[in-house]
Amino acid sequence: MGVDPEDELSYNLFYLHLRTIFKKKFDFAVSQCWTICVPCGDSLNEKLVTEEFVDDHILRPLAGSSHEFTSTDEQESNLYRMENDSMVLVKNNNNEPKNNFRSKILTIEKGYNKEFQPYRIIIIDKPLHKKYWRTDKNRPDKSLINRSISSYVDAVDFLGRLMRGGRLLVEMLPEIDELFLRDDKRSLEEIKQIISELIRKLWARSMRSQNLIVQRDARFQKLLSTALEMLVMHRLHDQVYPVCIKICTEKDSLVAEKINDLVEAGLSLGQLGVDESLRSSISFSLESLVTLGSRKSPLEKLLCLKDTLDMAIAEVKGAIAALRSKTDLCESDNSVINREPDTDELIPFLVFVIVKSLYQRLHTDFFYIENFTWSVSPNDGLSYTLVTFKAALSLLESIDTHKSPGKVDERTVTSESREVLVDKR
């Protein structure tokens, strides 16, 4: 069973309770570098997450042992042993259980306390004792939960599974498609309000189609929000996107003119301030960015930008790795190969990719994303993507194409953008 540790800890009911209701116990355990066993979210029964449950899953290692632990209740009544890929209950109230209860280890994460001492978080498939195991049959469908949604096709597939035969999805489509008439004269704010209200209504209807266990699952809620937003905006693209184009026409025209001038001038990475030794292929980031115009929903466009950014970072790192493989680091005077790429190189690199892509509607896309995206979380990295591309576009716009080609002044990256980027790194 695959599990994303970040998602599991972000949405896990027990771990959330540890950080809030049982914060004193959690903080003390962390200060002592004890081990915390976190049962997978869909194995938990909310009513059984009590103080006793917490004591049975915060474990103190036995002296001189790295694989045997006791529970942290006053009596230290349970003894556990780590055996291969399992946590095993060896003794319960000083009695050996007839059948050793095993919980499979899914992944082990390392955390650090305030003194920078390490402690372990072990994510397991179910609680350590059988008395905590769920017996209900209303667990979330893992085919719904263990997935990602990055395209319109993914959204349709997810929503089609919510009810047998996809009846819920079939009912949604006419309601979405008939939301606006093509000659609609509503203002931008009115359009935003109408769409957000529709998404909220569809969200509530979709939630009611599920049992309470599924409704309470934060992962399902996040997936549902993403899928509905992607579905609605994809289908309304032809009515909404032209409104954004009209608002951003002047800015996009200036960018288009700047890109054409730079292409004619034969712009190079060196002129953008990127060390010549870091010249590398931009094929993957370029291939990603040229598809931006075909993406219809704001979320799809934002995910495309994130893919492009990830590819650009990988390509810069690849250039550094290639230099390292060819150079004796002990003798080299080239400081470039002894460090990771920084913001002052990444942003000009993105400018180069933008120019080579000939894509000329970034202002429209940024406006579209900022006004018609509701499900983006600060923790998913998408906000950082948008800030980074805005910094690249700002740098592109600052280039004076009337001067003879030369190295771009690093100060043209705005201090505000740089501060945001540094905070995110």
N, C-alpha and C positions, 0 to 999 in steps of 0.2 A: 504493500500500500504506500503510495507516494503522499507526502505531506509537505506543504510549504510552511516552514517554521514561522516566518513573519506573519502570514495570514492566521495560522493557528493561534499564536500568542496574542495577536491583535483582537481576535474575536472569541477566544476561549472563555467560557463563563467562569470556570474555576480560577483561571489566571487573573481575570478582571476582578473577581472577588478578593483575591489575594492582595491586589494592588490598592483596593479601596476598603472593603469591610474588614479585612484581616491584615491591614497594612502594618500594624505593629509586629505581628508574627513574621510577616514577609521581610520587613526591614531587619529584624533580629537574625533571621535565618541567613540573609545575605551577608550581614556583618560577620557571621560565624563561618561563612563559606560552606554552608550545608547544601545538600542536594535537594532540588525540588522536582518532584514527579508530576507532570501535567497530563492527565488523561485527555485523549482526543475529544474535541467538542461534542461530536454526535454520540459519544458514549455516556455523557453526563446526564444525571437526573437533577434538575435544579433544586428540588426539595431536599436532596441528600447532601448538598454542599454546605456542611455545618462545620463547627469548630473541630469536632472529632475527625471529620473528613480531612480537614486541613492538617491536623497533627499526624494523620496517617500517610500524608503525601509530602510533608516536609521531613526529610530524612537526615539524621546525623550519622556520619561514617564512624564505624567502630575504630578504636585506636589501633594503629598499625595495619589497617586494612583499607583498600581502595574499592572493594567490591561487596562489603557487608555493611548494613545500615540498620539503625533502629528508628522506630517512630519517635516523634518528639513530644508525645503526651507525658505527663508526670511519671507514669509507671514505665515508660519506654516498653510498652506491652507487645510490640510487634518487631520481629526480626526479618529483614529482607536480604536477599543475595542477588547480585547481578551475575547471571549465567548466560554467556554468549550474547544473544540478542533479546534477552528477556529479563524482567524483574520478577523474582519469585518470593512469595510469602513463605518463609521457612518456619517461623513460630508465631502463634497468635495467643496472647495472654499466657506465655510460657508453655503452651501446648503445641505439639506438632500437628498441623491439620492433616486430616486423612488424605486429602488430595492437595498437592501444592498448587496454589493459585498463581498462574503465570500471566503477566501482562507483557505484550511484545513491545520492544523498544523501536519506535519509528525513527527518531533522530535525537541527537544530543547537541544542545546548544551551550555555549560558554558565555557567561556574563561576568561583569566586574563590579565590585562594590566601591564605596567611596575611597577606600585605600588602594584601589586598583588591584585587589586580590581576586583571583578567579573563583567562580562557583559554577555548578552545572545545573542546567535545566534539561530534564529527560522527558521527552514527549512520548507517551505510551498509548497503546490502542484502547485501553480500558482501565478503570480504577484498580488499585492494587489488591482489593479484597472483594470477594464475591458479593458481600452484603450491599455493596454500592453499585453493582452492575444493573444496568437498565433491563427491564423485562418487557417494556412496551414495544409495539411493532410500528410505532409512528416516527421512527427516526427519519431524518431527511434523506431523500434519495441521493445516494452518492454521485450518481450520474448528473444530478443537477448542481451539486455543491462543488465537486472536484473538477472545475473547468475554468476557462477564462473566456471572456467575450471581447473580441477585438475587431469584429466586422459585422456587417448587416446579416450575413449568412449565419454567423454564430448567434446573433440575437434572435433571429427567426427560429432557429433550432431549439434554443433554450425555452422561448415562450411557447413553442409548439408542444413541448413536453409537460407543460403545467397541468393540462387536463387531457384526458383520453381523446384521441382523435384530433387534438389541436383546436377544439371548439372555441376556447377562449381567444386564441389568436385570430381565428376566422371572424369572430365578432368584433375584434378591434379594428381590423383593416378598413372597412367602410367608414367607421367613425373618424379615423385619422384622415383618410383621403378626402372626406367631405368637409373638413374643418374650415377651409378657405375657398372662396371663389377666386378665379384668376384676376378678376378686375377689382379685387378687394382694396380699399383705400385706407385701411387702418394704419395707425402710427406704429413705429417700431415697438414702443412700450406696450401698446395694446396687443401686438402680435406675440411678444414675449409672455405676457400674462395669460393669454388664451392657450398657448402651447404648454406652459408650465402647469396650468390648471388641468388640462387634458391628461398630462403625464401623471399628475397626482391622482386623478380619478381612476386611470387605468391601473396604477400601482395598488390602490386600495381594493379594487375589484380582483386583481390577481392574488393579493394576499388572502382575501376571503376564500379563495378557491383551495387553499392549503390548510392542513391541520395546524394546531397551535404550536406543535414542536417545530415545524418548518418555519412558521411565521416568526418565531423568536430567534431563529438562527441568523446572526448578523451577516454571515457570508452570503446567505440566500438573499437577504435584503439588498446587499450591495450589488449582487449579480442582477437582480430584478430591476433596480434603478438604472443600471448601465444598459441592460437590454432594451428597456422601454424607451429610454432617451435615444438610443441608436436607431431603433425602429421608427419612432415618430419623426425624428429629424431627417432620416434618410428619405422617407416618403414625402416629406414636406419641402425637401431641398429646392425643387424647382419654383416654389412660391416664395421661400424665405431668402435664399442665397442672392437672387437678383436685387433684393432690397439692400443687402450688405454691399454688393458691387456698386450700386448707385451712390451710397454714402462714401465709399472709399475710392471712387474713380480718380480723383485728382492726385491723391497720394500714390496710388498704384501706377499712374501714368508717369510720374516723376521717377519712380523706381525702375520702370520699364526703360525709360530713356537712359538712366544711369547704367543699367545692365548692358544695353546695346553699345554705349560708348566704351565700357570696359572690355567688352568682347572684341570690339574693333581695335582697341589699344593693345590687345594681347596680354591681359592681366595675368600676373604670375603670383605664386605663393610668396616669393621673396619680396615682391612689392607690397604685400600685405603684412610684412613684418614677421613672417614665419621663417625660422632658420632654414637655409637652403638644404642642410643635411637631412631635414625631415620631409623632403619631398617624397610623396608616395602616391600610390593609386587611390583615386577617389571613386572607383567604380561602384562599390556597394552603397555608399551614402548617396551617390548621384542617382543610382537606380531607384533608391527608395524615394528620394525627393521628387523625381519626375512623375511619380504616381499620385502626388498630392491633389492635383486637379481632378482626378477621377473619384476621389473619396467624397461621399455626399454628406454624411452627418458630421457635425463638429467633433465628436469624439473620435471618429475614424480619422479625421484630418490631424487631430492632436496626437493620436497613436502613431500616425505616419511620421510626424515630426520627431517623436520620441525614437522611432526606429532609425531615422536619419541621424539623429544625434548620437545614438549608441554606435552606429556604424562609423561615424566620423571619429569618435573617441577610439574605437578599435583600430581604425586605419592609422591614426597618429601613433598609437602604442605599437602597432605593427612596424611602423617606420623606425621607431626607437629600438625595437627588438632586433630588426634587421641590422642596424648599426652595431648593436652589441655583439651580434654573432660574427661580425666581420672585423671587430676591433679588439685589441688587447686592452681591457679596461685599466690595467695597472699602468700602462704606458701612455694611454690616450690623454691628450690635452683638451679634447672636445667635451665640454661640460654637458652638452645636450643629452648624451647617451647615459648619463648617470642619474637621471631623474625622470619623474613622470610628467606628462604634458600638463600645462597649466592653462588657465583661462585666457591669457594673452595670446596663446597659440591656437586654442580651440576655436575661439570666436572668429579670427581671421580665416581659419580653415573652413568654417561654415560659410563665410562670405564667399569664398572661392567656389564652394559647392553650389551656392545659390546662383552665382553668376553663370557657372557652367550649365546649370539646369535650365536656364532661360525662363524660370518661373517668375511671373510678374504680378501675382495677386496675393502676395503675402499679407498686405494690410487688410484686404478683404477677409482672408482666412482668419487672421488674428481677431478681427472684429466679430466674425461669425462664431468663433470658439468662445470668446469672452462673454458674448451675449446669449448664447444658446447652449451652454453646457452647465448642468446642475449637479452632476454626480461625481465630479472630480474631488478627490480627497488630498489634503496636504501630504499624506504619507505615501502616495503612489508615484511620486516623481514627475507627474505630468505638469504641475505648475512650474517646476524647475525647467522643464523643456521649453515652455512658452517664454519664460524670462530669458533663457539663453538665446533663442532665436530672435527675440526682440532686440537683444544687445547686438547680434550679428547684423540685423537689418539697420539698426542705428549706425553702426560702423560703415555699412555699405553706403548709406545716404550721406555720410560725412565726407566721402572721398571726392576730392576736387578733380574732375576729369579734364578740366581745362589746363591743368598744369602738366608738365612733362612727367612721365612715370617715375615714381620714386617710392621709397619705403613709407608706408602709412604710419603716422604718429600714433603710438600706443595710447596717448591721452584721448584719442577720439572715441575710445570705449568709455561711455559715460560712467562717472563714479558711482552713480546710484545702481546701475546694472551690475557693476563689478562687485559692489558690496553684497548684493543679493546673491551673486554667484559664489563668492567666497564663503558666505554663510552656509550655502548648500553643499559645498564640496565635502 
